Structures are given as C-alpha cells and as structure tokens.
Amino acid sequence: MRNVVVDGAQSAVAALRDGNTVMVGGFGGAGLPRTLIKAVLETGVRDLTVISNNAGSGGDDLTLWFEARVVRKVICSYPRSAKAFAEQYRAGEVELELVPQGTLVERIRAAGAGLGGFLSPVGVGTVFEQGKRKIEIDGKAYLLELPLRADFAFLKGRRADTLGNITYNKTARNHQPVMATAAATVAVEVDEIVAAGALDPEAIVTPCVFVDRVFLSGAL
C-alpha cells in the first residue's frame, strides 16, 4: 500500500509551475488550505489560473496571492470582498471569469466525471450567456457549460490516513470533494493523520484514489 504523507506544504507544491491552473478549496474561511496558500508564495511561480469560490477577503487567504501578483486569471463566484483582486481587475492586470456558484461546482464535477459539459438554464438572457453556445430543447434555451479541470487542487481536510483517505469538518467540506476529482495532482493539508484502516469507512468523503499528497496543516 502506498503512503502519500509528505513532510510539509513545500513538498506538496514542489511541482507547481508558471501558468498552472490551481483549484483552491474553502468557503470563506471554512476549509481554507492556508498552509498551502503560503507555501505557493515561496515557489516564485507566476501567471496562475485560480479556480475557487472567491478571490480572498483580505486575510491570510487568496488575498496573499493577489498581493504577490502571482495570479493571471481567477474563475470564481464571489470576488466582491477582495480588495486586492478588485484593484488589479480594474487596472486590467488580472482576468475574471465570473461563474454562478452552482454552475461552478457542476463544471468541476463534470470534469471529475469525464463529461464534456452540460446544459444549464442559469444565465440565459443575461451577460452570462456571452461567448457561450445556446441550445434549445423542447422550446427552452440552455447554455452549454464546459468542464473545469486543473493541474493542482489544494484542499483542507479534518483527518487523513496514510493512504490519503480524507474526512472533512462540517461546512469545511464545501466544494472540496468535487475538486479532488478534477485535478491532476491533489494535495491536502489536514489536522490529523492516522494509520491506514483507522478511519471509519462510512466517514471517508474523498477516497485515496484521488489524493496524491497529505501533510499536517501548519507544516511548511
């Protein structure tokens, strides 16, 4: 059996490169992989495309990436509270793809399921339909939404075993299970690591087949 535990966040992000697409878990502060966010700053990478629920709220979150100017584009549902992002967006220094929250999660889920996309009525007749293919079925219009994939997913779990099976703490679960299915490399920081077989199988949310690296939160 493989052991996916690494010594810290720097090992978990070592393969990150300029121009990569990165999914970042968290809903506000719940389930935010803060150690991984800080470790990315140490790599010196630039021009990242970030897929996340939001663009930071001014704390030790994705705000740090915008302040360091490592993000080229953000795909998210709620960028409004992020001052650092807003200033760069108005200056034309960072690109925004605004996606309704349910659509964002479903596009990630579609990638994880190997689907080519899905049809959604959300956004029809609004600015969200610009640049998208519109398809009519039984007299109703839908937008073709394409899957979202990433090179990396950086997530925050509650517990993991050494194989990489993951549990989450309540609302910290948020978008993270679907993100784990849609990235080439998945790194998860957790509060506790236990031996293989110690987790209740019924409590495992993200199975180890999706996880590549695990480490204790706070360990850089």
C-alpha positions in Angstrom: 0.0 0.0 0.0 1.3 3.5 -0.9 2.0 6.1 1.7 1.2 9.6 0.4 2.3 11.6 3.5 4.9 14.3 2.9 6.8 16.4 5.4 5.1 19.7 4.7 3.5 22.1 2.3 6.7 22.9 0.3 7.0 19.3 -0.7 3.3 19.2 -1.6 3.6 22.2 -4.0 7.1 21.4 -5.3 5.9 20.5 -8.8 3.8 23.7 -9.3 4.9 25.7 -12.4 4.2 29.0 -14.0 0.9 29.1 -15.9 -0.6 26.2 -14.0 -4.3 26.0 -13.1 -5.0 25.5 -9.4 -8.2 24.7 -7.6 -8.3 26.0 -4.0 -10.9 24.7 -1.6 -12.7 26.7 1.0 -15.9 28.7 1.5 -14.9 31.9 3.1 -12.6 30.8 5.9 -14.2 27.3 6.2 -11.9 24.6 4.8 -9.3 27.1 3.5 -5.8 25.5 2.9 -3.9 28.3 4.5 -0.6 26.5 4.7 -0.6 25.6 1.0 -1.5 29.1 0.1 1.5 30.4 2.0 3.8 27.7 0.5 2.9 28.7 -3.0 4.4 32.1 -2.4 7.7 30.5 -1.6 7.9 28.8 -5.0 8.1 32.0 -7.0 5.5 30.8 -9.6 3.6 33.3 -11.7 0.6 33.5 -14.1 -1.6 31.1 -12.2 -5.2 30.5 -13.1 -7.1 30.0 -9.9 -10.5 28.2 -9.5 -12.1 29.0 -6.2 -15.3 30.1 -4.6 -14.0 33.6 -4.0 -10.9 35.8 -4.6 -10.0 36.3 -1.0 -11.4 38.5 1.8 -8.4 40.5 2.9 -6.8 38.0 5.3 -4.4 35.0 5.1 -6.3 33.6 2.1 -6.1 34.1 -1.7 -5.6 37.8 -1.0 -1.9 36.9 -0.4 -1.6 35.6 -4.0 -3.1 38.8 -5.4 -0.9 41.0 -3.3 2.1 39.0 -4.5 0.8 39.2 -8.1 1.0 35.5 -8.9 -2.5 35.2 -10.4 -3.2 35.9 -14.1 -6.9 34.7 -14.1 -9.5 33.8 -11.4 -12.6 31.7 -12.0 -14.9 32.2 -9.1 -18.4 33.0 -7.9 -17.8 35.8 -5.4 -14.9 38.2 -6.0 -16.6 41.3 -4.4 -15.0 41.2 -1.0 -11.4 41.0 -2.3 -9.8 44.5 -2.4 -6.5 43.3 -3.7 -8.2 41.5 -6.6 -10.6 44.3 -7.3 -7.7 46.9 -7.7 -5.9 44.6 -10.1 -9.0 43.8 -12.0 -9.9 47.4 -12.6 -6.4 48.1 -13.7 -6.6 45.2 -16.3 -3.9 43.3 -14.6 -5.9 40.1 -13.8 -8.7 38.4 -15.7 -12.0 37.3 -14.1 -14.4 34.6 -15.2 -17.5 35.0 -13.0 -19.5 31.8 -12.7 -22.7 31.3 -10.7 -21.9 29.1 -7.7 -24.0 26.1 -8.6 -22.6 26.2 -12.1 -19.1 26.4 -10.8 -19.4 23.3 -8.8 -21.2 21.4 -11.6 -18.5 22.3 -14.1 -15.9 20.9 -11.7 -18.0 17.8 -11.1 -18.3 17.3 -14.9 -14.6 17.3 -15.3 -14.2 14.8 -12.5 -16.8 12.6 -14.1 -15.2 12.7 -17.5 -18.1 14.6 -19.1 -17.7 17.0 -22.0 -20.1 19.5 -20.4 -23.7 20.0 -19.5 -26.7 22.2 -20.4 -27.9 24.7 -17.9 -30.7 27.3 -18.0 -28.8 29.5 -15.5 -27.7 32.8 -17.1 -29.9 32.6 -20.2 -30.8 36.1 -21.2 -28.1 37.7 -19.1 -24.5 38.7 -19.5 -23.5 35.1 -18.5 -24.6 33.8 -21.9 -22.0 35.9 -23.8 -19.5 33.8 -25.6 -21.4 30.6 -24.8 -23.3 28.2 -27.1 -27.0 28.4 -26.6 -29.0 25.2 -27.3 -32.8 24.9 -27.4 -34.5 21.8 -26.2 -38.3 21.4 -26.2 -38.7 25.1 -26.6 -36.4 26.0 -23.7 -33.0 27.6 -24.0 -29.9 26.3 -22.3 -26.2 27.3 -22.1 -23.5 24.8 -22.8 -21.2 24.8 -19.8 -17.8 23.3 -20.2 -15.9 21.3 -17.5 -13.3 22.9 -15.3 -10.1 20.9 -14.8 -6.9 21.8 -13.0 -3.2 20.8 -12.7 -3.5 21.0 -8.9 -6.1 21.0 -6.2 -5.1 22.4 -2.8 -7.6 21.3 -0.1 -8.1 21.3 3.6 -9.3 18.2 5.4 -10.0 17.2 9.0 -8.4 13.8 9.1 -6.5 11.6 6.7 -4.9 8.2 6.9 -1.5 7.5 5.4 -3.1 6.2 2.2 -4.8 9.5 1.6 -8.4 8.9 2.5 -9.9 12.2 3.7 -12.7 13.3 6.1 -13.8 16.9 6.4 -15.1 19.0 9.3 -18.8 20.1 8.7 -19.0 23.1 6.3 -15.3 22.9 5.6 -16.3 20.1 3.3 -17.9 22.6 0.8 -16.5 22.3 -2.8 -13.5 20.2 -1.9 -14.7 16.7 -2.7 -15.5 17.6 -6.3 -12.3 19.5 -6.7 -10.4 16.4 -5.6 -11.8 14.5 -8.6 -10.9 17.2 -11.2 -7.2 17.9 -10.7 -4.2 16.0 -12.0 -2.4 16.4 -8.6 -4.3 16.7 -5.3 -2.6 18.0 -2.1 -4.5 18.0 1.2 -3.5 19.6 4.5 -5.2 18.0 7.5 -5.4 18.5 11.2 -4.6 14.8 12.0 -3.0 11.9 10.2 -3.8 8.3 11.4 -2.8 4.9 10.3 -4.3 3.1 7.4 -7.5 1.4 8.4 -8.1 3.8 11.4 -10.8 5.8 9.7 -14.4 4.7 9.7 -15.0 3.8 6.0 -18.5 5.3 6.3 -16.9 8.7 7.2 -14.5 8.9 4.3 -15.6 11.5 1.8 -12.6 11.7 -0.5 -11.1 8.3 -1.2 -7.4 7.8 -1.5 -7.6 7.1 -5.2 -7.9 10.9 -5.8 -5.2 12.1 -3.4 -1.5 12.4 -4.1 -0.1 14.3 -1.1 -1.1 14.7 2.5 0.6 16.6 5.3 -0.2 18.2 8.7 -1.7 21.6 8.5 0.8 24.3 9.6 3.9 22.4 8.5 5.7 24.4 5.8 
